[in-house]
Amino acid sequence: MDNATTQVASSAPQPIVRVRDVAKSFGHVRALRGASLDIYPGEVLALIGDNGAGKSTLSNVLAGVLDPDQGEVLVGGDAMTLGSVAAARSHGIEIVYQDLAQAPDLSVTQNFFLGRELVQPGPLGLLGKLDEKTMRARTKEAMSLLGAQVPSLTAPVSALSGGQRQAIAVARAVMWAKTAILMDEPTAALGARQTAMVYDAVRAAAERGLAVVLVSHDIPKMIDFADRIAIMRHGRVVEQMTTGGLQLVDVLTTMLSAKEEAA
């Protein structure tokens, strides 16, 4: 290999997260059967497939919610401790659940810092009071970075629209994530305007250098919106493809071919 070839190879984008041969069973149900996936910084990757293909299970492995039976996840080349949410977060990976995992009676700011509250030190180093001013300022900054707007940061999230609540969940994940955000059906049950709000927030997150993985059943939208698509079938990633010039028939043909091979 000459110097020019070596230089091109070294400058090629490298995955920030690598999933290698991950398997997970629940009793007799094999949810993942050696799934492998590359995830790049600054991209929106859509994870698609039939019901039961393993999409949500793979997301939960990446988020540290589930401990796989085999395989590994590498973040920036370092192996992540699997089955640990704390380990995933220490590697900068955050997940946005379909139910948002929000406390509806708490304010926007309180939800941003739920479980991660900032506390001002008291006299003689004793535990002091909550640093509400700093938390509110950081929440406002995180929301503005994604162009997300709410009537008030002190309002309970139960008083907000579905799109606003989802945008808050994305902005919160962006604030804490350093590597990747995982989202499971982020626009389910949302109207057109609310859905657009969420997709704007997702794209803004990717433009800030984060990898965003979307689990979705909306294949046409993912072809139009995502940078790449990973197709899952029977617990495996059967294809990874860029969306530039991709047609719906290409995706459906790949999915049908995977079905025939698995039959």
C-alpha positions in Angstrom: 0.0 0.0 0.0 1.5 3.3 -1.1 1.5 6.5 1.1 -1.5 8.0 -0.8 -3.6 4.9 -0.2 -2.5 4.9 3.5 -3.5 8.5 3.9 -6.9 8.0 2.4 -7.6 5.0 4.6 -6.5 6.8 7.7 -8.8 9.8 6.9 -11.9 7.7 6.3 -14.6 8.1 9.0 -14.3 5.6 11.8 -17.2 4.2 13.8 -17.6 5.7 17.3 -19.5 2.6 18.4 -19.0 -1.0 17.2 -21.3 -3.8 18.1 -19.8 -7.2 17.5 -21.7 -10.6 17.5 -24.1 -9.6 20.3 -26.6 -12.3 21.3 -29.5 -12.2 23.8 -32.1 -14.8 24.6 -35.2 -14.5 26.9 -35.9 -18.1 27.8 -36.5 -19.9 24.5 -36.8 -16.7 22.5 -33.6 -15.6 20.8 -34.0 -11.9 20.4 -30.4 -11.3 19.1 -28.4 -13.9 17.2 -25.0 -12.4 16.7 -25.9 -8.8 15.8 -23.1 -6.5 14.5 -23.4 -2.8 13.7 -21.2 0.2 13.1 -22.3 3.6 14.3 -20.6 6.8 13.2 -20.4 10.2 14.9 -22.6 13.0 13.4 -25.0 10.6 11.7 -28.6 9.6 12.0 -28.8 5.8 11.7 -32.3 4.3 11.3 -32.7 0.8 12.8 -35.6 -0.9 10.9 -37.1 -4.3 10.6 -40.2 -6.3 11.3 -41.7 -6.7 14.8 -39.5 -9.0 16.8 -36.5 -8.4 14.6 -34.4 -7.3 17.7 -34.3 -3.6 17.3 -35.4 -2.5 20.8 -33.3 -5.3 22.3 -30.2 -4.1 20.6 -30.9 -0.5 21.7 -31.3 -1.7 25.3 -28.0 -3.5 25.1 -26.2 -0.4 23.8 -27.9 1.6 26.6 -26.7 -0.8 29.3 -30.2 -1.8 30.2 -29.8 -5.5 29.1 -26.8 -7.7 29.6 -26.2 -9.8 26.4 -25.3 -13.5 26.5 -22.3 -12.9 24.3 -20.6 -10.3 22.1 -19.1 -7.0 22.8 -19.7 -3.2 22.3 -16.7 -1.0 21.6 -16.9 2.8 22.2 -14.0 4.7 20.7 -12.1 1.4 20.6 -12.7 0.7 24.3 -14.8 -2.3 25.4 -17.9 -1.2 27.3 -19.0 -3.0 30.4 -22.3 -4.5 29.2 -25.5 -4.7 31.3 -24.7 -1.5 33.1 -26.5 1.8 32.5 -23.8 3.6 34.5 -21.1 2.2 32.2 -23.0 3.2 29.1 -23.5 6.7 30.4 -19.8 6.9 31.3 -19.1 6.3 27.7 -21.5 9.1 26.7 -24.4 7.0 25.6 -28.0 8.1 26.4 -31.4 6.6 25.5 -34.7 8.2 25.0 -37.5 5.8 25.8 -40.8 5.7 24.0 -42.6 6.6 27.2 -39.9 9.4 27.7 -39.2 8.3 31.4 -40.2 11.7 32.6 -41.7 12.8 35.9 -44.9 14.6 34.8 -45.3 16.7 37.9 -41.8 18.0 37.9 -40.7 21.1 36.0 -38.7 21.0 32.7 -35.5 21.8 34.6 -36.1 19.2 37.3 -36.6 16.6 34.6 -33.4 17.6 32.9 -31.5 17.0 36.1 -33.5 14.1 37.5 -31.0 11.9 39.4 -28.2 14.3 38.5 -29.1 17.3 40.6 -26.5 20.0 41.1 -26.0 20.9 44.8 -24.2 23.9 46.2 -21.8 23.1 49.0 -22.9 24.2 52.4 -20.8 25.7 55.2 -17.7 23.7 56.2 -18.2 21.5 53.1 -21.6 20.2 54.3 -24.3 19.3 51.8 -26.1 22.5 50.8 -29.1 23.4 48.7 -29.9 22.7 45.0 -28.1 25.0 42.6 -31.3 25.9 40.8 -29.8 28.9 39.0 -27.1 26.8 37.3 -29.5 24.0 36.4 -32.0 26.4 34.9 -29.3 28.1 32.8 -27.9 24.8 31.5 -31.4 23.6 30.7 -32.1 26.8 28.8 -28.8 26.4 26.9 -29.6 22.8 26.0 -33.0 23.7 24.7 -31.8 26.6 22.6 -29.0 24.6 21.0 -31.7 22.3 19.5 -34.1 25.1 18.7 -36.6 23.6 21.1 -39.1 26.0 22.8 -41.4 25.6 25.8 -43.5 28.2 27.5 -41.6 28.0 30.8 -38.7 26.0 32.3 -40.5 26.0 35.6 -43.8 24.5 34.1 -44.5 20.9 34.9 -44.0 18.7 31.8 -47.5 17.4 32.1 -48.7 20.9 30.9 -46.7 20.6 27.6 -47.6 19.1 24.3 -46.4 15.7 23.2 -44.0 17.2 20.8 -42.6 19.5 23.4 -42.2 16.7 25.9 -40.3 14.6 23.3 -38.1 17.6 22.4 -37.3 17.9 26.0 -36.3 14.3 26.2 -34.0 14.7 23.2 -32.5 17.9 24.5 -31.9 16.3 27.9 -30.2 13.3 26.2 -28.0 15.7 24.1 -27.0 17.6 27.2 -25.7 14.5 28.9 -24.5 12.4 25.8 -21.0 12.7 24.5 -21.1 9.8 22.0 -24.6 8.6 21.0 -28.3 8.9 21.6 -30.7 6.0 21.2 -34.3 6.6 20.4 -37.1 4.1 20.2 -40.0 5.2 18.0 -39.6 8.9 19.0 -42.6 10.2 17.1 -45.1 7.5 17.9 -48.6 9.0 18.5 -47.5 12.5 17.6 -49.1 14.9 15.1 -47.4 16.3 12.1 -46.3 19.5 13.7 -45.0 17.7 16.8 -43.2 15.1 14.7 -41.4 17.9 12.8 -40.3 19.4 16.1 -38.8 16.1 17.2 -37.0 15.5 13.9 -35.6 19.0 13.9 -34.1 18.3 17.4 -32.7 14.9 16.2 -31.0 16.5 13.2 -29.6 19.3 15.4 -28.1 16.6 17.8 -26.4 14.9 14.9 -25.0 18.2 13.6 -23.4 18.7 17.0 -21.4 15.5 16.3 -23.5 13.0 18.2 -24.5 9.7 16.7 -28.3 9.2 16.7 -29.8 5.8 16.4 -33.5 5.8 15.6 -35.6 2.6 16.0 -38.5 3.1 13.6 -41.2 1.4 11.6 -41.6 4.4 9.3 -39.4 3.2 6.4 -40.3 5.9 3.9 -39.6 8.7 6.5 -36.3 7.0 7.4 -35.1 6.9 3.8 -35.8 10.6 3.5 -34.5 11.6 6.9 -31.7 9.3 8.1 -28.1 9.2 6.8 -28.0 5.4 6.9 -30.3 2.5 7.4 -29.6 -0.8 9.2 -32.0 -3.6 8.5 -32.6 -6.2 11.2 -34.1 -9.6 10.7 -34.4 -12.5 13.2 -31.9 -10.9 15.6 -29.2 -10.0 13.1 -28.3 -6.9 11.2 -28.6 -8.2 7.6 -27.7 -4.9 5.8 -26.3 -1.4 6.4 -26.9 1.1 3.6 -26.6 4.8 3.0 -29.9 6.6 2.1 -28.5 8.8 -0.7 -30.4 7.7 -3.8 -32.0 4.8 -1.9 -35.5 3.8 -3.0 -38.2 2.2 -0.9 -38.2 -0.8 -3.2 -34.5 -1.3 -2.5 -35.2 -1.6 1.2 -38.2 -3.8 0.8 -36.3 -6.1 -1.6 -33.5 -6.5 1.0 -36.0 -7.2 3.7 -37.8 -9.8 1.6 -34.5 -11.4 0.6 -33.6 -11.7 4.3 -36.9 -13.3 5.0 -36.4 -15.9 2.3 -32.8 -16.7 3.5 -34.1 -17.1 7.1 -37.0 -19.3 6.0 
